[in-house]
């Protein structure tokens, strides 16, 4: 007769706050599974139910005559045994999930209350999950900080928020609120102390590298240029620095033998998405994307590797901004249609009383005021346009930008942008938050306006965009980011399953905004500069936040 004993616990700090779960499973008195997992934000009882759900999922494929489940919440046990009714709306779907999972498990299942003192292993696993998450978050936050060594302390700066904190030389104290109110109670380090620790480690690594002429291995996976171009460019850039670099090209590393190199490389140029590869990459310090877009990155894997920097490039910001402005000009001046018709003897203008638009005095809406959006805003302002912009979060350094902006808001101010703008440019990264952010509802608010997209196609609902243009809700659009792209198997392909190419009020651009004569050179310089920083134990530029996913 096979018996299963499962002990579960959900921990929360504070309550409500961060939730961790611990699950311990025994089969015929032999320990077969331990789980420690962070499960988001909530209350103790929510955490307890999430622990139960996690544990029951583990039991579905185990055959047993009897399953005994112990947890230290009397309320949860009495709810599951039908003694108390579930009234909390947040608990109800979790309660239903437990019931459904219980029905899938072979054998009779019993729920028992057991005090925390008898559930110490599961309790410890739950608390460990919270601590691990707290440490992981602080390590990520620490990457955004800069450390200066003063005479008696370390000065830790956050350039985005323009704050300074002091860490004592013995690393035992920091004057930040997190250290006083949370980190100290949890017996972990605040992000400022972690930043100093990492600074000291990098200084030590840098000294070792200088003494040993350390060889850094760089794996190039990206195929934007031929391998010979990468090597020639890096060798030329390295003449002054004279770093000991070994370049490994993607031609040498197919899917079968990449494992031969991945454990030794310190820099990967390109997107490393495979979980096994990232786990094997014990020496990896930097994943350098040779482009701005980060929507193909596997953030869930990288969240568990705070020791790896993930960086993109911003050197194409001028190229993309110029392209966006050129598309605005093409829409305002009706350039494409005028050219096409005049080739067939058809004239527009004075004779047909069809004036084009003057941009001076018009309003330009910029959705996404990052490095590219800011360059677009500056160029629009130089043309005499009023600039209305939004960004995800406004911080202290944005105060300088307000000198040329008629309005700066956040996502909740989207309708104000639509209402006040004649031209609207989308310049946001593709994330869970921005995917599909422009739907039929938003497009209807843009009636009579012009829309330019130089970011990613999926930010706009494909069908809604087509219908809006077909029905002349939008006055016009210029699109550089699409829904269908060429592949090795299909080199010739239309950019959408909808007939955008048959519409007169759209300009089709083949995703070339960032591809210019000097963009490649600038990008490779920016990549090499980051390699130098990592080689010398410094913090690279343009880090991508794995929590925000951009």
N, C-alpha and C positions, 0 to 999 in steps of 0.2 A: 504493500500500500504506500503510494507516493504522497508525501505531505509537503506543502509549501508554506513557509512562514515569511511574511513580508512586513518589514517595519518601515514606516514613512514618517517624514517630518517636513513641515514647511516653516521656514524662518523668515522674519521680516525686520528690517532696520531702516528707519524707525517704523512705527506702525500708524498709518500706512507708510510704505517706503519700498526699498529694494527687497525683492523676494528671491529666496534661494530654496531649493528642495534637496532633500536627502532620501535615498531609497536603498534599502538593504534587503536582499532576497536570499533565503536559505531553502535548499531542496534536501529533504531528509537530513536536516541538521548540518548540511555542508553549505558554506557560503558560496554562492554562484554569481552574485552581481552586486556591485556598489555603484550608485549614481550620485554625483554632485553636480547641480546645474542651476544657473541663474535663469529666472523666468520672468523678468520685467518688474513692473511696479504694481503694488497692490497692498492687501491686508494679510494678516496671519492666516485667516480662514481660507482666503483665496489661494494662498501658497500651499496650505494643507491639501486642498482639493487638487491642485496642479501636481502635487507629489503623488497623490493617489492615481491620477490619470496616467502619469508617466510610468508608475510601477505596474499598473494593470495592463498597460500596453506590452510590457515585457513578459507578462504571464500568458498572453493569448496563445502562444505556440507551445506551451508547456502542459503536458498531460499530468493531472494530479487528481486524487480522490477528494482531497480537502485542502482549502486555502485559508489560512488565518492571516488577517491583516490587522496590524496594530498601529494606531496613531495616537498622539498625545492631546488631541482636541476632543474633549467630551461632546461639544456641540456638534462637530462633524460626525462623530460616531452615532450619536443619537438621531441625527438627521438621516443617516444611511440605514439605520435600523428601524426607521419609521416612528420613532418616539417623538421627534420634533418635526414640524413642518418648515420647509425652506421658504422664507419670506423675502430674503435679500435678492433683488433682481440680478445682481452681478454674480451671485452664487448659483442661481437656478440653472443656467446652462451647464455649469460645471457639474452640478449634482446629476443632471440628466445624462451627461457624458459618462460619469462613473457607473450609473445604472446600466447603460447600454454596453459598456465594456465588461461589466460583471456578467452579463448574459452570454458573452462570447467565450468566457473562460470555462474550461472543463472542470468539473468537480464543484462541490458545494463551497461557497465563499462565506466567511464570517468576519465581521468587523468588530474589533475590540478596542476599548480605550486602555492606554498604558501610559503611566506618568513619564515625564521627560527623563527622570533618573534611570528608567529602564529602557530608554530609547536613545541613549547617548550617542551611538554610532551614527544613526540617521540624523540626529540633531547636529552633530559635528559636521557631517557632510553638507547639510543645508547652510550652516553658518560659513563654512569654507567657500561655498559658491558665491555668497554675498561678498566676502572678503576678496576673493579672486577678481570679481567684477569691479569692485571699488578700486583695486590696485590697477587693473587693466585700463579703466577710464582715466586714472591719474597719469598713467604712463603715456597715454595718447595726448592728454592735455599738456603734459610736460614737453612734448615735441614742439609746441608753439612758443616755448619760453626761451629766453636768451640769458645766459649767465655771465656775469662779470665778477672777477675776484677782486675784492677790496682788501684793505689791510687786516681787518678783524672779522670779516664776514663775506658772504657771497650775496651780490645783488642780483635778484632774478626779475627779469622784465617781461611783461606781456605787451608787445608793441601794438597789438590790435586794440586792447582795452586801455593802453597807456597807464598800466599799474606797475608798481615796484614792490617787492617783498624781500625781506632780509632773512637769510639762513645762516645760522652760526657755524663757525668753522668745524665744530665737532659733529655737525649735522643732527643735533638733538633738538633744535628749536627752530621754529619759523613764526613770523608775526602775522600770518594769514588767519582768517576766520576758520577755514577748513581744518587747519592744524588744531586750533583751540576747541572747536565745537564737534568735529566728527572724526577726523583721522586719528587724533590722540585717543579717543574713546575706543576706536576699533583696533588700536595698536598697529596702525600702518602709517606710512609716510604720506605727506601731502605732495601735491604735484611739484611744488617748488623744491622740496628736498630731493625728490626723484630727479628733477632736472639737474640739480647740482651733482648728484651721484653719477648720472650719465655723462655730465660734463667732465668729471674727474676720470671716468673710465675712458672717455675719448681722448683726453689729454695723455693718459697712460698709453693707450693704443698708438697715439700719434708719435710718442717718444720711441716706442718699440719699433714702429715703422721706419722712423728716421735712422735708428741704429742699424737695423737689419736690411734696409733697402727692400722692404716688404713687397712681394709681387702680388698685385691685385688682378684677379681673373674676372673678365667681363664677358658675359654671354649675350650675344646680339641675336635676338629672335625676330625682331622687326624687319620687314622686307621693303621698307619704303625706298631704300636705295640698295644698290648692289654691295656685296660685302667688301669689294675692293675700295669703294668710295668711303665706307665707314673707316676702314683701316688707314687709307691715305689721309683723310681729314683728321682723324685722331692723332696720327703720327706727326702731322704738321702742327697741330695745336699743342702737342706734348713736347715740342722742341725746347720751349722755355721752361716748362715745369720739370721735365726729365723724370717723370714718374715711372716706376717699374710696373708696366701694364702688360697683361696678356689678353689678346682679343680672341674670343672663340666665336666662330660664325655659325649661323643657323644651318648652313649647308652641311656642316659636320654633325648636326644634332637632330636627327629625326626622332620620332616618338619612341623608338626602341632604345636608342643609346643616349638620350638626354640625361639619364641617371648617372652616366659616367662623369658628367661635368657638374651637375647641379649641386652636389654636396660641397664643392670647392669654390664656386663662384661667389663673389661679393656684390656684384652688380649685374642685374638683368635689364637689358634695354628691350622693351616690349612687354606685352601683357602675359603674366604667368598665372594661369587660371586653375591648373590642376592641383588638387589638394595634396596628393601624394608628392608632387614635385616641391611644393612649398614646405612640406614637412621634412623632406630630405635636405632642403637648402639651409643647413645649419649655420653656414657662414654668411648667408645673404644679408646685406645691409641696406640695399637700395633696389627697388623696382622702379625704373625710370621709363615712363610712357613718353614716346616721341611725338605726342600730339596732346591736344587739350581735353578731348572727350574721355570720360571715365566710365561710361555706361556699360562697358563690357567687362569691367573688373569684378572679380568674385570677392566682394567685401566681407562676406561671412567668414571666409577662411582667414583673410588678413586681420580681422578683428582679434584673432587669437595669436597674432605675431606682432605685438607692439614694438618689437626690436627692429622691424623692417620699415624703412621709410618708403612711402609710395608717393612719387612726384610726377606731375605732368609738366607741360611747357606752356608758357604764355607769350613766347616770342612771335607768335603769329597774330597777335592782337591787332597790330597795325594793318596787316593784310586783310583780316576779316572785317575790320571796321571800314576800310576803304571799299570793300566789296558791298557791304551793306549800304553805304552812302551811294555807290554807283547804281544799285538797284532802286534806291529811292529816286534818284535822278531819272532813271529809265521809266519809272512809273509816272513821275510828275510830268515829264516831257513827252511821254507816249512814244519813246524812241524806237522801240522794236516794231510796233505796228506802222509807224510812219515810214520806216525804212522798207518794210515788206511791201506796203501798198505803192510807194513811189516807184519801186522796181516794176510795178505793173501799170504805171501811168496814173495812179489814183493819188490825188492831192488832198491833204488835210491842212487846216490852218485858217488863214484869212478868207479864202474862197468858200469854205464850208462853215465858217464861224465856229471853229472848234479850237479855242485857245488852250494852250497847255498851262501847267500850274507853275506859279512862282513860289519857291521854297522860303524865301525871306518873308518872315511874318507868320509862317505856318507853325503848327505845334507838332513836336516829335515826341512820341512815347517810347521809352526804352524799358522793356521788361527784363530785368536782370542787369544790375549795374556792377558787374564784375570787371575784370581787366578789359575785356572786349567791349562790354556795354559802355564803360566809361570813355573809351576811345571814340565810340559812335556818338556819344553825347557831346564830346568836345568838338567833333567835326560838325555836328548839327548846329551847335551854338555859333560856330564860326560862320555858318551860312545865314545867320540871323533868325534861326528858329528858336522857339521857346521849348525847353526840355522838361518833360514830365517823366519821372523815373520811379521804379520800385526795385527793392532788393530784399533778400530773405531777412536780413537783420541789419539795422542801422547802428553803427558804432561811432566812437569819438572821432576817428580819423575822417569820417564822412562829412564832418562839419565844413571842411575846406571845399568839398565838392558842391556844397549848396550855393557857392558864389555864382555858378553858372546854371543852376537848376531853378526852374520855376516851382518845382514840387519834387520832394523825395519822400516816398512812403514804403509800406511793406505790402505783402500779398493781399491783405484785406482791402487795400486801396486800388485793386485792379479796375473796378468800375470807374473810378475817377480818371484813370489813365485812358480808358476807352472813351469816356465822355469828352475829355479835353483835347485828345490828339487827332491830328489829321493823318499822320503816318505812325504806325506802331511796329517796332522791331522786337522780335523775340531773340533774346541773347542769354538763355539760361541753360544750365547743364541738364541732361536727362537723368532724373532720379525718380524714386518712388513718389516723391511729392509733386514733381513737375510732369510726370507721364500722363498725358491726356488732360493737362490743365486748361487747354483751350478747346471747348466743346461747342455744340450748337448754341447753347445759351450765351456764351461769351462772344461768339461770332455775330449773333443777332444784335449785340450791343455795339458792334463795330460797323453798323449800317452806314454806307457812304464813305467809309474810310479805307485806307490802304495798309495792307499787312505785309511785312517782310520777315521771313524766317531764315536765320543763318545759324541756327543751333542744331536741333535734331527733329526729324520728321514727326516722331511719335508724341511730341509735345502738343501737336494739334490733331484732333480726331480727323482721320483721313476722309471719311464719308461726309462729315459736317463741313469741312473745308470745300469739298467739291460742290456740295449743294449750295453753299453760301455764294460761291463764285458763279455757278450756273444760274442762280436765281437773282443775281446782281444785288445781293445784300452787301457784300464787300464791293467797294468801287473797283478794287484791283488787288493783286497780290504778286509778290516776287518771292519765289521759294528756291532756296539753295540746298535744303536738307529734305530727304525724301523717304519713301516707304519701300521701294524696291531698288536693288542695286545689281550691277553686273557681277558675274561670278566666272570662274574658269569654265564651267559648263555652259554658261549662257552670257556671252559678252555683249550681245545687243538686247536691250530690254527697256521698256518704258518705265518711268519712275513711279508709276502707281497703277493699280488695277482699274482706277477710274480714268475717264477720258479728259484729263487736264489739258492734254496737248491739242484738244479741239476747241478750247475756250479762248476767246479774244482778250479777256481781262486778266491774264496771268502771264508772268515772265518765268520761264523755266531755266534754272541754273544748275549745272551738273555737280553740285557739292564741291566747288573749287575755291571757295572764299579764302581758305588758308593756304592755297597752293600758288606761290608766286616765285619770281626769279630769285629773290633773296631769302624767302622763308625757310628753305631747306638749310642754307648756310647758317642762318640765325638759330635754327632749331638745334643743329649739331653743336654749335658753340655753347648753347644753354645746357645741353646734355653733358658736354665735356666739363663745363664749370661745376656741375653737381658731382660728377665723378671725382674731381679734384677735392671738393669739400669733404666728401665721404672718405677719400684716401687720407686726408689730413685730420680726420676725426672731428670735422665740423658739421654743422647742421645744414643739409641741402635746402635749396630754394623751392618754392611752389609745392609744398606738401599738400597732399589730398587728405581730407579728414575722413577717416573710415567710418565714423559715426554718422556724419551728415551725408557721406557718399559723394562729395565733390570737393 
